[in-house]
Amino acid sequence: MESVNVSIEPEVEVPLSVPSNKRSAFLKQLNRSKYLLILFLPCFIYYVLFKYLPMFGLVISFKDYNLFKGVWESNWVGLKYYKMFFESPDFLKLFRNTFLLGVSNLLFGFPVPIILALCLNEVKNLFFKRFVQTVSYLPHFISNVVVIGMVVMFLSPTTGIVAHFVKLLGWQPINLLVQPDWFRPIYVFADIWQHAGWGSIIYLAALTGIDPQLYEAAAIDGASRWKQLWNVTIPGIMPAMVIMLILNTGHIIDIGFEKVFLLMNPATYDTGDIFSTFVYRMGLTLGNYSYGTAVDLFTGIISLIFIYTANYIGRKVSETSLW
């Protein structure tokens, strides 16, 4: 009688849930980037606490906010404060001053970091290059209060450097700080001096990404340094220029408060009073928080329209955009 060998294979336990490939790939990528995420965490917390959570307060622009009643108990008034602002005689003046100051700062301030980066890129003396970079970076780390204080000292009609120079030319110095027509040039000059060096860092980084073989090929074709600049260097940093132009366009209306407030005085209200200083007076000085919030929200909406339009134009013209 033949014997039959029967082998019983052990049962294989099948896990109840098997993670998908996408989840596994996400966890691996998360593990690889854990240190970068840790570095990003403080920035994320900052924006959540000081940028996104305060947006809850925008609701008071639609209410007759009472500090003692609170946000929810205050009476709902709808678009009352927006209508009040648009019908106010201050609206056109504020919009004109803010727009002209923002456009002036963009037209004259945007090219300076690019020109500075291009000039530094041509410098061969490493010591001189680092010295110029250090000197141009330093004003960025000085507070706006100190910067405006230095500007006021320089432009003093009695002891300022500018006044002494004007006297050497045989002219009579004037107090430029109380001249309404000089407010915008002084503001733009102070902003360029403070931030031009720091802004050139982005373009210097973009310049390092240009392939040196492109310069070699251009030199073989007989291109001079000037032609290499226009045909190799500027096209190489054009994407960075477009991105920075889009971002700066969003600040045409949303101009910083501190520098304008410190530089402005009653004699220059006609040209220096902008949306942010008006919000300060309405909200913190006069205690009309709803009115101030409505004006500030309007400013944010206009800035969003500006940056969205600039991004759309950049995507159509140069195929470079934020999204």
C-alpha positions in Angstrom: 0.0 0.0 0.0 1.4 3.3 -1.1 1.9 6.0 1.5 0.7 9.5 0.7 2.6 12.5 2.1 0.4 15.4 3.0 2.1 18.7 3.9 0.1 21.3 5.7 1.4 24.8 5.1 1.3 27.2 8.0 -1.3 29.9 7.9 -0.1 33.3 6.9 -1.5 36.1 9.0 -2.8 38.9 6.8 -2.7 42.3 8.3 -6.1 43.9 8.7 -5.0 47.2 7.2 -2.1 47.8 4.8 -0.9 51.3 4.4 -1.2 52.7 0.9 1.9 53.6 -1.2 1.0 57.2 -1.0 0.9 57.2 2.7 4.1 55.4 3.0 5.8 57.8 0.6 4.4 60.7 2.5 5.8 59.4 5.8 9.2 58.7 4.3 9.3 62.3 2.9 8.2 63.7 6.2 11.0 61.8 8.0 13.6 63.0 5.5 12.4 66.6 5.9 11.9 66.6 9.7 14.8 69.0 10.4 13.6 71.5 7.8 10.1 71.3 9.3 11.5 72.0 12.7 13.3 75.1 11.4 10.0 76.1 9.7 7.9 75.6 12.8 8.7 79.0 14.5 7.8 80.8 11.3 4.5 78.8 11.0 3.6 79.6 14.6 4.3 83.3 14.1 2.0 83.5 11.1 -0.7 81.6 12.7 -0.6 83.7 15.9 0.0 87.1 14.5 -1.4 87.0 10.9 -4.2 84.5 10.7 -5.8 84.4 14.1 -6.2 88.3 14.2 -8.2 88.0 11.0 -11.1 87.1 13.3 -11.2 90.8 14.4 -12.2 91.9 10.9 -15.8 91.2 11.8 -15.9 94.4 13.9 -15.8 96.4 10.6 -19.4 95.3 10.1 -20.4 96.0 13.7 -20.7 99.1 15.8 -18.0 97.7 18.1 -18.3 98.5 21.8 -15.3 97.6 23.9 -17.4 96.7 26.9 -20.0 94.7 25.0 -17.5 92.6 23.1 -17.5 91.5 19.5 -20.6 89.3 19.5 -22.8 91.6 21.6 -22.0 94.7 19.5 -24.7 95.8 17.1 -24.5 94.7 13.5 -24.3 97.7 11.1 -23.3 96.0 7.8 -21.5 98.3 5.4 -22.1 101.5 7.3 -18.4 102.3 7.9 -17.4 101.4 4.3 -20.0 103.8 2.9 -18.8 106.4 5.4 -15.3 106.1 4.3 -16.0 106.1 0.5 -18.2 109.3 1.0 -15.6 110.9 3.2 -13.6 113.9 1.7 -10.5 112.2 2.9 -10.9 109.1 0.7 -9.5 110.6 -2.5 -6.7 112.3 -0.8 -5.7 109.2 1.1 -5.9 107.0 -2.0 -3.9 109.5 -4.0 -1.2 109.9 -1.4 -0.9 106.2 -0.8 -0.8 105.3 -4.5 1.7 107.9 -5.5 4.0 107.1 -2.6 3.8 103.3 -3.3 4.3 103.8 -7.1 7.3 106.1 -6.5 8.9 103.7 -4.1 8.4 100.9 -6.6 9.7 102.8 -9.6 12.8 104.1 -7.9 13.4 101.5 -5.2 12.9 98.3 -7.2 15.8 98.7 -9.8 18.4 99.8 -7.2 19.0 96.3 -5.6 19.3 94.8 -9.1 21.8 97.4 -10.2 23.8 97.0 -6.9 23.8 93.2 -7.4 25.0 93.5 -11.0 27.8 95.9 -10.0 28.9 93.7 -7.1 28.9 90.7 -9.5 31.5 92.5 -11.7 33.8 93.3 -8.8 36.9 91.1 -8.8 38.5 92.4 -5.6 37.0 90.1 -2.9 37.9 92.3 0.0 36.2 95.4 -1.6 33.2 93.4 -2.6 32.6 92.1 1.0 33.2 95.5 2.4 30.5 97.1 0.1 28.1 94.2 0.9 28.5 94.7 4.6 28.1 98.4 4.5 25.0 98.1 2.3 23.4 95.4 4.4 23.8 97.1 7.8 21.0 99.7 7.4 18.5 96.9 7.1 19.1 95.8 10.7 18.6 99.4 12.0 15.1 100.1 13.4 12.9 102.6 11.5 13.0 104.9 14.5 16.8 105.2 14.2 16.7 105.5 10.4 14.2 108.4 10.5 16.2 110.0 13.3 19.3 109.9 11.1 17.4 111.3 8.2 16.1 114.2 10.4 19.7 114.9 11.5 21.1 114.9 8.0 18.3 117.2 6.7 18.4 119.7 9.6 18.6 123.2 8.2 21.1 124.3 10.8 23.4 121.4 11.7 22.6 118.8 9.0 25.2 117.5 6.5 22.9 118.6 3.6 22.7 122.1 5.0 26.5 122.4 5.2 26.9 121.2 1.6 24.3 123.7 0.4 26.1 126.5 2.2 29.3 125.5 0.5 27.6 126.0 -2.8 26.6 129.5 -1.7 22.9 128.8 -1.3 20.6 129.2 1.6 19.4 125.9 3.1 15.8 125.3 3.7 14.0 122.8 6.0 13.0 120.1 3.6 11.1 118.1 6.3 8.3 120.7 6.3 8.0 120.9 2.5 5.0 118.8 1.3 6.6 118.3 -2.1 9.8 116.8 -0.6 8.0 114.2 1.6 7.9 111.5 -1.1 11.5 111.9 -2.3 12.8 111.8 1.2 10.8 108.7 2.1 11.8 106.9 -1.1 15.5 107.8 -0.5 15.4 106.6 3.1 13.7 103.3 2.1 16.3 102.7 -0.7 19.2 103.4 1.6 17.8 101.1 4.3 16.8 98.1 2.2 18.7 98.2 -1.1 21.6 96.2 0.2 19.5 93.5 1.8 17.3 93.2 -1.4 20.4 92.6 -3.5 21.0 89.3 -1.8 18.2 87.6 -3.8 19.7 88.8 -7.1 23.2 87.8 -6.1 21.9 84.3 -5.3 20.2 84.2 -8.7 23.4 85.3 -10.4 25.3 82.3 -8.9 22.8 80.0 -10.7 23.8 81.2 -14.2 25.8 78.6 -16.0 29.4 79.9 -16.6 29.5 78.1 -19.9 27.0 80.7 -21.2 29.5 83.5 -20.6 32.3 81.4 -22.2 30.1 80.8 -25.3 29.2 84.5 -25.5 32.9 85.5 -25.2 33.8 83.1 -28.0 31.2 84.7 -30.2 32.8 88.1 -29.5 30.3 89.5 -27.0 31.7 92.3 -24.8 31.0 92.5 -21.1 28.1 94.9 -21.8 26.5 92.5 -24.3 27.0 89.6 -21.9 25.2 91.6 -19.3 22.2 92.1 -21.5 22.1 88.7 -23.2 23.2 86.4 -20.5 23.1 88.0 -17.0 19.8 89.8 -17.1 17.9 86.9 -18.8 19.4 84.6 -16.2 17.9 86.6 -13.3 14.7 87.6 -15.0 12.6 85.0 -13.1 13.8 86.4 -9.8 13.1 89.9 -11.0 9.5 89.0 -12.0 8.8 87.3 -8.7 10.1 90.3 -6.7 8.2 92.7 -8.9 5.0 90.8 -8.2 5.6 90.8 -4.5 6.5 94.5 -4.4 3.4 95.4 -6.4 1.3 94.1 -3.5 2.8 96.8 -1.3 1.9 99.7 -3.4 -1.2 100.4 -1.3 -0.1 98.4 1.8 2.7 100.7 2.8 4.4 100.3 6.2 3.1 102.6 9.0 6.1 103.3 11.1 8.4 105.1 8.7 5.6 107.3 7.3 4.3 108.2 10.7 7.8 109.1 12.0 8.7 111.2 9.0 5.3 112.9 8.7 4.5 116.2 10.5 1.4 118.5 10.3 3.1 120.5 7.5 3.3 117.5 5.3 -0.2 116.0 5.9 -1.3 116.9 2.4 1.2 114.5 0.8 2.2 112.2 3.7 -1.1 111.1 5.1 -1.9 107.6 3.8 -4.2 104.8 4.7 -2.1 103.3 7.5 -1.7 106.6 9.3 -5.4 107.3 8.9 -6.2 103.9 10.4 -3.9 104.7 13.3 -5.7 108.0 14.0 -9.2 106.5 13.6 -8.6 103.3 15.6 -6.1 103.9 18.3 -6.2 107.7 18.7 -10.0 108.3 18.4 -11.1 104.9 19.5 -13.3 104.2 16.4 -12.1 100.6 16.0 -14.8 99.6 13.5 -14.0 102.5 11.2 -10.3 101.9 11.3 -10.8 98.1 10.7 -13.0 98.9 7.7 -10.3 101.1 6.1 -7.6 98.5 6.8 -9.7 95.7 5.3 -10.3 97.9 2.2 -6.5 98.4 1.9 -5.9 94.6 2.1 -8.4 93.9 -0.6 -6.9 96.5 -3.0 -3.4 95.0 -2.3 -4.8 91.5 -3.1 -6.2 92.9 -6.4 -2.8 94.5 -7.2 -0.8 91.3 -6.6 -3.3 89.1 -8.4 -3.2 91.4 -11.4 0.6 91.5 -11.4 0.8 87.7 -11.1 -1.6 87.3 -14.0 0.4 89.7 -16.2 3.7 88.0 -15.2 2.3 84.6 -16.1 1.1 85.8 -19.5 4.2 87.8 -20.4 7.1 85.9 -19.0 5.6 82.6 -17.9 6.9 83.3 -14.4 4.4 83.8 -11.6 3.7 82.9 -7.9 1.0 80.4 -8.9 
